[in-house]
């Protein structure tokens, strides 16, 4: 399977209008070929509500509520019904729980600028 085939496969997994952020390591893993076959472990699948409920020892309804409230950035509904949570969203959620400083959101500069302008 060529790299183009793997990228096409990833694109087909995305919901309509969805986007994908691919890290350098992710791209290198995707491009890695083993005997002409792509490594299946290179592309981690998104988590289901049931998987995260088991992992966090919470009910599925709690995890669904977290998704609906935006606690997992990038979570989406598959076929308009079942939530899927990307690995990167889970990593960001865990970093937030550990108290690590999350990456600034794209709109964060607006709040800083508003505060700066109001002081003038």
Secondary structure as GFF3:
##gff-version 3
##sequence-region A 1 120
A	DSSP	alpha_helix	3	13	.	.	.	ID=ss1
A	DSSP	alpha_helix	24	31	.	.	.	ID=ss2
A	DSSP	beta_strand	33	34	.	.	.	ID=ss3
A	DSSP	beta_strand	37	38	.	.	.	ID=ss4
A	DSSP	three_ten_helix	40	42	.	.	.	ID=ss5
A	DSSP	beta_strand	47	48	.	.	.	ID=ss6
A	DSSP	alpha_helix	49	56	.	.	.	ID=ss7
A	DSSP	alpha_helix	60	68	.	.	.	ID=ss8
A	DSSP	beta_strand	76	78	.	.	.	ID=ss9
A	DSSP	beta_strand	82	85	.	.	.	ID=ss10
A	DSSP	alpha_helix	87	97	.	.	.	ID=ss11
A	DSSP	alpha_helix	108	119	.	.	.	ID=ss12
###
